[in-house]
Amino acid sequence: MTPVVSIPQLGSEFDDFLFAPVGDDAKGMTVSVLSALARLDVDPREEAAKLAQLPEGRAVERLTSLLAVLPGGISANPGTIATRLIALLTRRSGPGTASRATTPHAATTNKFPAAARLIAISLLFVACSLGAQWIIASHQPPAGAADGHAAASDSDPAQGR
């Protein structure tokens, strides 16, 4: 059996930051932080978690540098935008403080509901399969009835004449 790799689940604590508008690109489309980071091939939630761990000044510098190299550019000053966006991040109390979602305990507590859903879906599939077989079997004529009817008509000479 292949070992299961545990991937920590990140919560919605960064949603205000990730879904905030950055500005308009060259085509006039509004770009969010989420789409900007995705365009840069950077995992948005991981980057948000990293930025939240940094001191505010370093986080603004990091985000400014990312926004400055955004393909298609943006319509406003990257430094001004980064300052506004970093203010939306949930700040941590210190550099050693891990976010609630990245602690080992949080990763293990998220496994049970997924396993329970998988078991429930499997049981539902088995129940539906058995139910379908029962319905099909109940609508079939008994095996001897078709053969008995044909045998009776062949052996009765009065019916044939």
C-alpha positions in Angstrom: 0.0 0.0 0.0 1.3 3.5 -0.9 2.0 5.7 2.2 -0.2 8.7 2.5 1.5 12.1 2.5 0.1 14.6 5.0 -0.5 18.0 3.5 -1.4 20.7 6.0 -4.7 22.3 5.3 -4.6 26.1 5.5 -7.8 27.8 6.7 -9.6 30.8 5.5 -7.6 33.2 7.7 -5.9 34.7 4.7 -9.0 35.1 2.5 -9.3 38.9 3.0 -5.8 39.3 1.8 -5.9 36.7 -1.0 -9.2 38.0 -2.5 -8.3 41.7 -2.2 -8.0 43.6 -5.5 -4.4 44.5 -6.6 -5.4 46.6 -9.6 -6.1 46.3 -13.2 -3.7 44.5 -15.7 -2.9 45.7 -19.2 -6.1 44.2 -20.5 -8.3 46.0 -18.0 -9.0 42.9 -15.9 -9.1 43.3 -12.1 -6.3 41.2 -10.5 -6.6 39.9 -7.0 -3.7 38.9 -4.8 -4.6 35.2 -5.4 -4.5 35.6 -9.2 -1.4 37.7 -9.1 0.5 35.1 -7.1 -0.8 32.4 -9.3 0.4 34.2 -12.4 3.8 34.3 -10.8 3.6 30.5 -10.2 3.7 31.1 -6.5 1.4 29.1 -4.2 -0.9 31.9 -2.9 -1.8 30.4 0.5 1.8 29.4 1.3 3.0 32.9 0.3 0.3 34.5 2.5 1.5 32.4 5.4 5.1 33.4 4.8 4.2 37.1 4.5 2.2 36.9 7.7 5.3 35.6 9.6 7.5 38.4 8.4 7.8 41.8 10.1 5.5 44.3 8.4 8.4 46.2 6.6 9.9 43.0 5.2 6.5 41.7 4.2 5.8 44.9 2.2 9.2 44.7 0.5 8.6 41.0 -0.5 5.1 41.7 -1.8 6.3 44.8 -3.6 9.0 42.8 -5.4 6.5 40.2 -6.4 4.0 42.8 -7.7 6.7 44.6 -9.6 7.5 41.5 -11.8 3.8 40.6 -12.4 3.3 39.6 -16.0 1.1 42.2 -17.7 1.8 44.7 -14.9 -0.6 46.6 -12.8 -2.1 50.0 -13.1 -0.8 51.4 -9.7 2.4 51.7 -7.7 3.4 48.2 -6.4 4.7 49.7 -3.1 1.5 51.5 -2.3 -0.6 48.4 -3.1 1.7 46.1 -1.1 1.4 48.4 2.0 -2.4 48.3 1.7 -2.5 44.5 1.2 -0.1 43.6 4.0 -2.4 45.4 6.4 -5.1 42.8 5.6 -2.9 39.9 6.7 -3.5 38.3 10.1 -0.4 39.3 12.0 1.4 36.7 14.2 2.7 37.5 17.7 6.2 36.5 16.9 8.6 34.8 14.4 8.3 31.4 16.2 4.6 31.4 16.4 3.1 28.9 13.9 -0.3 29.5 12.4 -3.2 27.4 13.7 -3.5 25.7 10.3 0.2 24.7 10.0 0.5 22.9 13.4 0.9 19.1 13.3 -2.3 18.7 15.4 -4.4 20.6 12.8 -3.1 18.4 10.0 -4.2 15.2 11.9 -7.6 16.5 12.9 -8.5 17.2 9.2 -7.8 13.6 8.3 -10.8 12.1 10.2 -13.6 13.9 8.4 -12.0 13.0 5.0 -11.8 9.4 6.0 -15.3 9.4 7.3 -16.6 10.9 4.1 -14.7 8.2 2.1 -16.2 5.5 4.2 -19.7 7.0 3.9 -19.4 7.3 0.1 -18.2 3.7 -0.1 -21.1 2.4 2.0 -23.6 4.4 0.0 -22.2 3.0 -3.2 -22.5 -0.6 -1.9 -26.0 0.0 -0.7 -27.0 1.5 -4.1 -25.5 -1.5 -5.9 -27.2 -4.0 -3.7 -30.5 -2.1 -4.1 -30.2 -2.0 -7.9 -29.5 -5.8 -7.9 -32.6 -6.5 -5.7 -34.8 -4.3 -8.0 -33.6 -6.1 -11.1 -34.0 -9.5 -9.5 -37.6 -8.7 -8.3 -38.7 -7.8 -11.8 -37.4 -11.0 -13.5 -39.9 -13.9 -13.9 -39.1 -17.0 -11.9 -36.7 -19.3 -13.8 -39.1 -22.3 -13.9 -42.1 -20.3 -15.1 -40.9 -19.6 -18.6 -39.7 -23.2 -19.2 -42.9 -24.7 -17.6 -45.2 -22.7 -19.9 -43.3 -23.7 -23.0 -43.3 -27.4 -22.0 -47.1 -27.4 -21.3 -48.0 -26.0 -24.7 -45.8 -28.5 -26.5 -47.2 -31.5 -24.7 -50.9 -30.6 -25.1 -52.0 -32.0 -28.6 -55.5 -30.4 -28.3 -54.1 -26.9 -28.3 -52.1 -27.4 -31.4 -55.1 -28.5 -33.6 
